[in-house]
Amino acid sequence: MEESDKFKRIVEARMKLKARFEGKIRSTPSVSDDKPLGKGKANRHGMPQVPVGQTVTSKWPVLDLGTQPEISTENWSL
């Protein structure tokens, strides 16, 4: 195999890889969404820091389903 043939194959393979990579990048949310949903300034990926349905809290992180069941303290323990 000649050196020039090997070089051509390497260049072709790299160009295919580059095209595949660019296609994947175009399909990521930060690039494909015209206006990403959420609140707050953009993070390093270009998406809002707080996703839809979540709120920022300075206390312990809480998962909130919107409704809290009423359970007496006699029925649960940590």
N, C-alpha and C positions, 0 to 999 in steps of 0.2 A: 504494500500500500504506500502510495506516495504521500509525502508530507502535505502537499496541497490538497489532496483528497480528504485527508484527516482533518485539516483545518476547515474545509468546506462543510464537512459533516458536523463539526463542533459548532460552527456558526449557525447552521440550519437548526440544530437542536436547541441552541440558546434562543433563537428567534421564536421557535414554537413555544418554548417555556415562557418567554416574555409575553407572548400573545395570550397564553392561558392565564397567566398571572393578572394581566390587565383586565381580562374578562371577569375574573373573580372579584377584583377590586371594584369594578363598575357595579356589581350586584350587591355590595355591602350596603347596609342601611344608611350610613353617613353620607355616601355618595349618591345612592339611587333615590333617596327621599328628597323631594323638593323642599318640604318643610317638615322635619321630624317632630313628632309629638312629644310633649313633656314640658317641664319647667326648668328654669335656671339657666345659667350660662353654659356654653358648650364645653364638653369635656375634650380630651385629646383626640377623640375619634370624631368630633363634630356633632355628637348627639347631646341633647339636654341632659343635665346631671340627674334630674329627678324624673323617672319614667311616669307615664300616665297612671293615675290611681294611687301614687305613693306621695307621702308628705315628708318634709324634713323635720327631724326632731333633735333637740339637743340632749334629750334623756336617753335612756336605754332603748335600743332599736326595737320597734314593735311592729309585728305583722298585724294589720287591721283588715278584717273582712267586712267591716261596716256595721256588723251587729255583734254584740257580746251576749252570750248566754248567761242567764242568772243561775249561778251555782252556789249553794251555801258552803261556807268554809268547813262544815262538818263532812262534806262529801269529797274533799280533795286534800292532797298533801304534797309537799315537795320532797 
